[in-house]
C-alpha cells in the first residue's frame, strides 16, 4: 500500500522560504517519478514540479528560479525548496506519484 506524507507547510511572509517534504512508503522510490501539485482556494489543482526517476527535474514557469524539487533516495523523501515566496503561492501543496497516488496535502500561506 502506497502512502505519501507531506510536511513543512506553514504561514510565512512574502520573501521568506519554506521547505516541503514528502515521505513515501510502499513504492520503489528510486524508480518512481514524483510530482508536486498545489491547489489555491477556488482554483483548480495545478502542477508545480516533477522529479523524474532518472533525477531530472522540471518546474512550472512561474516558480522557476524560486522553487527547487529534489529527493533523498535513502530516506524515500522528495523535497520542494521554496524561496522568495509570494502571496500567490498560497495553496495546499500535494505530492503525487506516476501511479496517481496522492498525499493529504500541507498548507502554505504567504502573507503580504
C-alpha positions in Angstrom: 0.0 0.0 0.0 1.4 3.3 -1.1 1.5 6.1 1.5 2.6 9.7 0.9 3.0 12.1 3.8 3.7 15.8 3.2 5.0 18.2 5.8 6.7 21.5 6.2 3.9 23.9 5.3 3.1 27.0 7.4 2.5 30.7 7.5 5.3 33.0 6.3 5.7 36.5 5.0 6.4 37.3 1.4 10.0 36.9 0.5 10.6 34.1 3.1 11.3 30.5 2.5 9.8 27.1 3.3 10.9 23.5 2.5 8.2 20.9 2.0 8.8 17.2 2.4 7.0 14.2 1.0 8.0 10.9 2.6 6.9 7.8 0.6 6.3 4.2 1.6 5.1 1.2 -0.5 7.0 2.3 -3.6 10.4 1.7 -5.1 11.3 5.4 -4.6 14.4 5.4 -6.9 12.3 4.2 -9.8 9.3 6.5 -9.3 8.6 9.8 -11.0 7.1 12.1 -8.4 5.4 15.5 -8.6 4.3 18.4 -6.5 0.9 20.0 -7.2 -0.9 22.8 -5.4 -4.4 24.0 -5.1 -5.4 27.5 -4.1 -8.8 28.3 -2.8 -11.4 28.4 -5.6 -8.9 27.3 -8.2 -8.1 24.0 -9.9 -5.1 21.9 -8.8 -2.0 22.8 -10.8 1.2 21.1 -11.4 4.3 22.7 -9.8 7.3 20.5 -10.2 8.4 17.0 -11.3 11.4 14.9 -10.4 11.8 12.0 -12.8 13.0 8.6 -11.8 16.3 9.4 -13.5 16.7 12.5 -11.3 15.9 15.1 -14.0 13.6 17.9 -12.9 11.0 20.3 -14.3 9.3 23.3 -12.8 6.3 25.4 -13.5 7.4 28.6 -15.3 6.0 30.9 -12.5 8.2 29.1 -9.9 11.4 28.7 -11.9 14.3 30.3 -10.1 12.4 30.3 -6.8 11.4 26.7 -6.2 13.6 23.6 -6.4 12.5 20.0 -6.3 14.9 17.4 -5.1 14.9 14.0 -3.4 16.8 11.8 -0.9 16.5 8.2 -2.1 18.0 6.8 1.1 15.2 8.5 3.0 12.4 7.9 0.4 11.7 11.6 0.6 11.1 14.3 -2.0 11.5 18.0 -1.2 10.3 21.3 -2.5 12.6 24.2 -1.5 10.5 27.3 -1.9 12.3 30.7 -1.8 11.2 34.2 -2.4 7.6 33.2 -1.6 4.8 35.3 -2.9 1.2 35.6 -1.7 0.1 33.9 -4.9 2.0 30.8 -3.8 -0.6 30.3 -1.1 -2.2 26.9 -1.6 -2.4 23.4 -0.3 0.6 21.5 -1.7 0.3 17.8 -2.6 2.8 15.2 -3.7 1.9 12.6 -6.3 3.4 9.6 -7.9 3.2 8.5 -11.5 0.8 5.8 -10.4 -1.6 8.6 -9.3 -1.1 8.2 -5.6 -1.7 11.4 -3.5 -0.7 12.6 -0.1 -3.1 14.5 2.2 -1.5 17.9 1.5 0.2 20.6 3.5 -1.0 24.2 3.7 1.3 27.0 2.7 0.1 30.6 3.4 2.2 33.6 2.3 1.1 36.9 3.7 1.9 40.2 2.0 
